[in-house]
Amino acid sequence: MGLFLSSAVFAQQPEQPPSAPPAAPETRPPLAATTEKQDLQRAIDDAANDRAALVKNLESFLRKYPEASQRPQIYRALVESSLQLRDFPRALDYSERLVSLNPDDISNTVLTIQLLDRYGDTPGYRRAVFYCSRVIEYVEHTSQSDKSPRVSPEAWELSKRKDKSSLLLARGGLYQKLNDIPNAQKDFEASYALVPSAIAAERLGEIAESKKDLNGAIQQFSRAFALSDSNTGATSRTELRKKIGNAWRLAHGSEDGLGDYLLHAFDASTAAASPAKPTRNSDGKEPYDFVLRNVADSSQVHLSDAKGKIMVLSFWATWCGPCRELEPHFEKVAARYSAKSDVIFYALNCDDDESLVLPYLKEEKPKTPALFADGLDRLLRIDSFPTTVILDRNGKIAFRVDGFDPDGFEKSLSDAIERAAQSAGDSSPSAALKP
């Protein structure tokens, strides 16, 4: 099982590096404490870069000092070294010891769940269920007051849903291994309701099939087929196709009608899996009514502040290849007018999944200020990407081009800005610029 939790919630967990934090006030004689510290340093130094030797030396140290003050850091080092050595039983042993010492260490608890799921036995599965429940409770009790200011409220809530969905999926799988099918089904259904996934749908299909509920199995396997992706860890579409076909033939006697059913299931499942965006600026009747969010810091940009100015807008999405090609050309034109405060350039993002946007910007590092379109794309009927629009000083469309042709784009956009300025009786915007 792969349990991959998103970062917005768990990023608040304090890092706990292998090196020791400041020690608590020492209660043992100073000489004993010094000897323990020296012995630990010797165990580390003698191992050099040999992970196997480090495991041996640290375990020897723990036999000598079973109540060592540095146990949390030593256990963590033993977990990491054992994982690198692919000694998973030993990694599991020390990760559970670390859970006992520090139950609030969520990242280690999640690792322990993964190890128990893969290498545990029946008692281990029960402990993993308990750990899952504890982490789910942690996620449920986190609030937006805990989030980083660099994370938008929407991204925070999406991450929280994804984290809880992943944990429910993991716990459902553990219940399934314990043959507790009612609780497994309950967790899989709750996981799918939060974030539709191929794995949850497939598990629900298997449960329906075991209950001889062929129509239920067909529905769930079809959802899994629609949502399956090579990166999700779900069963391949080839295998899912076999499962659907078998259930369909048992229910209908042949595969007649299966193709149409799958197309409908695909459309419905992928639509349900798309993160729902809140409707923003729903009452906006003209561009100046709109308040957009800055992608970088979620600050608000009131387009009414641009009255009397020319706005040059590029509508784009992270998945759009031509948008990526357009950006440097758009930036060159923006640079020409950088000295003119009455010509404003914005890149307006239209992604359904807003959590993809900030990482994209950090990688691409565009210079144009990036805002979420927040419904302006709806008002202007943007239905293809990229689309470039110029709004004149009255907020009316003075120029619009759908798509991107690199030949002549910069000149045509610059000429359109000049025309928008001149139509308002202004001198050429570029006149104030020195060659």
C-alpha positions, 0 to 999 in steps of 0.5 A, spaced: 500 500 500 502 506 498 499 512 503 501 518 500 499 524 504 498 531 502 503 537 505 498 543 507 496 539 513 502 535 515 507 541 513 505 543 520 508 538 524 515 540 526 521 537 523 525 532 528 532 531 525 536 525 527 541 530 531 539 531 538 535 537 540 537 541 547 537 535 552 532 536 558 535 538 565 540 532 567 538 528 573 543 523 573 550 524 575 554 529 570 559 523 569 554 518 567 551 523 562 558 525 559 560 517 559 553 516 555 554 522 550 561 519 549 559 512 548 554 514 543 558 519 539 563 513 539 558 508 536 556 513 531 564 515 529 566 508 529 560 506 523 563 512 519 558 511 513 556 504 513 549 503 515 549 496 517 555 498 522 551 504 525 545 499 526 549 494 530 553 500 534 546 503 536 543 497 538 549 495 542 549 502 545 541 501 547 543 494 550 548 498 555 543 504 556 536 502 555 533 508 558 538 513 554 535 520 553 537 520 546 532 514 545 527 518 540 533 520 535 536 513 536 530 510 534 529 514 528 536 513 526 535 506 526 528 506 522 532 510 517 538 506 516 534 499 516 529 502 511 536 503 507 538 496 508 531 494 506 531 490 513 523 492 514 522 488 520 527 492 524 525 498 521 517 496 523 520 494 530 523 501 531 518 505 528 513 502 533 518 504 539 518 511 536 510 511 536 510 509 543 515 514 545 512 520 541 505 518 539 504 526 536 510 524 531 505 524 525 510 522 520 513 516 523 506 514 525 504 514 518 510 510 516 508 505 521 502 504 518 505 503 512 510 498 514 504 494 519 500 494 512 505 490 508 509 486 513 505 486 519 500 480 522 493 480 525 495 483 531 499 488 527 493 490 523 489 491 529 494 496 531 495 499 525 487 501 525 488 504 531 494 508 529 490 510 523 484 512 527 488 517 531 491 520 525 484 521 522 482 524 529 488 529 528 487 531 521 479 532 523 481 537 529 486 541 525 484 548 523 485 553 518 489 557 524 494 552 523 496 553 516 501 556 513 500 563 511 503 561 504 497 556 503 490 559 501 484 556 505 482 553 499 488 549 498 488 547 505 481 544 505 483 540 499 489 537 502 485 536 508 480 532 504 485 528 501 489 526 507 483 524 510 481 520 504 488 517 504 487 515 511 480 512 510 482 508 504 488 505 508 484 503 514 479 500 510 484 496 507 486 494 514 479 492 516 479 488 509 485 484 511 482 483 518 475 480 514 471 486 518 467 487 511 462 492 514 467 497 517 472 496 510 466 498 506 464 504 510 471 507 510 472 505 502 465 509 501 467 515 506 474 515 502 471 515 495 466 521 498 471 525 500 476 524 494 473 519 488 479 514 487 480 508 483 483 504 489 477 506 493 472 504 487 475 497 486 475 495 493 468 497 493 467 493 487 470 487 490 466 487 496 459 488 491 462 482 487 463 478 493 456 479 495 453 477 488 451 484 487 453 484 480 450 491 478 454 494 484 460 491 482 459 493 475 458 500 477 464 500 482 469 497 477 467 502 472 468 508 476 475 505 478 476 504 470 475 511 469 479 514 474 485 509 474 492 512 472 499 509 472 501 513 478 495 512 483 497 505 485 491 502 482 490 496 478 491 497 471 485 498 466 487 492 462 485 488 469 479 492 470 476 491 463 476 484 465 473 485 471 467 489 468 467 484 462 466 478 467 461 482 471 457 485 465 456 478 462 454 474 468 449 480 469 447 481 462 449 474 458 453 478 453 457 485 453 452 488 449 451 495 451 457 495 455 461 500 451 456 506 452 455 504 459 463 505 460 463 512 456 457 514 461 461 512 467 467 515 465 464 522 464 460 521 471 466 519 475 471 524 472 467 530 473 466 527 480 473 527 481 475 534 479 475 539 485 469 543 486 471 550 485 467 555 489 463 560 485 466 567 485 464 574 483 457 570 481 454 577 481 459 581 477 456 584 470 462 587 468 470 587 469 470 592 474 466 588 479 471 583 480 475 581 485 481 576 484 486 573 488 493 573 487 496 566 486 502 567 490 499 570 497 492 570 496 491 577 497 485 581 493 486 585 487 480 589 485 479 590 478 475 597 480 482 600 481 484 599 474 479 604 472 482 609 467 487 604 465 489 599 460 489 591 462 492 586 458 490 579 460 493 572 458 488 567 460 492 560 461 492 553 465 498 549 467 496 543 463 496 548 456 502 547 452 501 553 448 500 557 454 507 555 456 510 558 449 506 564 450 508 566 456 515 569 454 512 573 449 507 576 453 513 578 458 517 581 453 511 586 451 509 587 458 517 589 459 516 594 454 510 598 458 513 597 465 514 604 465 507 606 464 503 605 470 497 606 466 498 599 462 497 593 467 499 586 465 496 580 468 496 572 467 489 569 469 489 562 471 483 558 470 485 551 472 480 547 476 485 544 481 488 550 484 493 546 488 497 545 482 498 552 480 503 555 485 508 549 484 507 550 477 509 558 478 515 556 483 518 551 477 517 556 471 518 563 475 514 567 470 515 575 471 507 577 470 503 577 476 499 571 476 492 571 479 486 566 479 481 568 474 475 567 479 470 567 474 472 573 469 473 567 464 466 566 465 464 573 464 468 574 458 466 567 455 473 564 455 473 557 452 480 555 449 487 557 452 491 561 451 486 567 450 489 574 450 484 580 451 485 587 452 480 591 456 480 599 454 480 604 459 472 603 460 473 596 461 471 594 454 474 589 450 479 592 445 482 586 443 482 579 443 485 573 440 484 565 442 490 561 441 497 563 440 501 564 433 508 566 435 509 569 429 507 576 430 504 575 436 508 581 440 507 586 434 500 585 434 499 585 441 503 592 442 499 595 436 493 593 439 495 596 446 497 603 442 490 603 439 487 602 445 491 608 448 490 612 442 482 611 442 481 614 448 485 620 446 491 619 449 498 619 447 502 613 445 504 609 451 510 607 448 512 615 447 514 615 455 519 610 454 526 611 452 529 607 446 
